[in-house]
């Protein structure tokens, strides 16, 4: 394996870790919203492949070093500084924004989805630029990702148990989606019928539920990151095309204007839509204008972040 693809801890000045925490905060904010992927945000912010490699640093060798109490060697082997900074940012966003985003999604969904629609559209443009050679197979991978996620986000959420084993499984599956651009870990939790349950656990500080979900997430991400890292290393252009297709297909979920066809009453007595159709606004209004402005804002935010990330790589 080349040095470029190995998970080698990178030492940074303190301020650089503050920036990483801020990027983690953006990822966490995205992960709270069903339909928006923290992996997409990591791609936008230029830390995606380093994130995958940092997670991969927790391998069998690191486990042996930890079990044999070779703590210094263990610390030197893993990318703990990077993951700690990003992780602090993610957790800060989840615990500080969960209530606010839940309220915004309930009361101003069109405006929230419009902003994220702009983010995703711009992300498709910036991420696709990383593909060096467009070939028929590259286009096929993009189309495969687009079609697959388009049908996935159209699935109807199901009723599932609240048992600890299922919470563990939910965490393991959701975290895999969470690091894939275009697939939201939160939306996977919606499909598995666990999004509202886990969001309530965050707001109510139910640490048993959070611990079980987190344990599942650790197991899932440890296994999946190695597969994803290998694919990015061996088939970079094909994988980036596939990931770009995932982002394009996710626009079906993120489209702001929807008509509810079927709904259910949840355990809290709230009406929850389960089947929705995308529609075009019937007439021009102040909300439509605000939505368009937020789309443009989201689009510009991505290009500014992409330019900043590009400059930091050349400095």
Order of alpha helices (4+ residues) and beta strands (2+ residues): alpha-alpha-alpha-alpha-alpha-alpha-alpha-alpha-alpha-alpha-alpha-alpha-alpha-alpha-beta-beta-alpha
